[in-house]
Amino acid sequence: MPRVKYRDSDVDVMARMMRAEAEGEGKQGMLYVGNVIVNRAVANCLDFRDVRTINDVIFQVQGNNYSFEAVQKGNLFYQRAREVEKKLARQNLENWRVHPAKYALWYFNPFGPCPPTWYNQPFTGQFKQHCFYEPLPNTCDSVYNG
C-alpha cells in the first residue's frame, strides 16, 4: 500500500521536482528529496496541515513564495520527466524511506556547514550538499506513522 494516494500526474510532477532539486546529487539525492515531498503529504502538522496530495506539496505557498524554489526559478522543473526520475518517485510514493531524510520535512543547500537547526527543527544528517531536518519530538507524530 502506498504511503500516499497518487496518480500518474503526481508521479510526473514529483519526478520533475526531484530532478530539479537534486539531479547533481544522483539517484540517492533525488530519493532523499522525494522522501521530504511524501513526508509533507502525510504530515498533518506544523506548516503542512493543508497539504494532502503531492500536487499540494509541490505548489504550496508559504510566506508569499513557493516552498520549492524550482517552481518559480527552475528550468529543469518545467522539462518533461524522464523515466528514471519517475521510477524513483514511485519508489518514494510506495515505501522508500531512508535516513537522513526518513522523517525529514525540510532540507536546504547552505553555503557552508549544515546548521544544527533549521527553523528551530533539528538537523538529522547531510547528503552531499543537502542538509535534512525533521520535526521536534511530539510535534508531528503523523510523519513517523505515515
ABEGO torsion letter per residue (X at the ends): XBABBBBAAAAAAAAAAAAAAAAAAEAAAAAAAAAAAAAAAABBBEAAAABABAAAAAABBBGGBBABAAAAABAAAABBBBAAAAAAAAAAAAABBBOAAAABABBBBBBEBBBABBGGBBBAEBBEABBBBBBBBGABAAAAAX
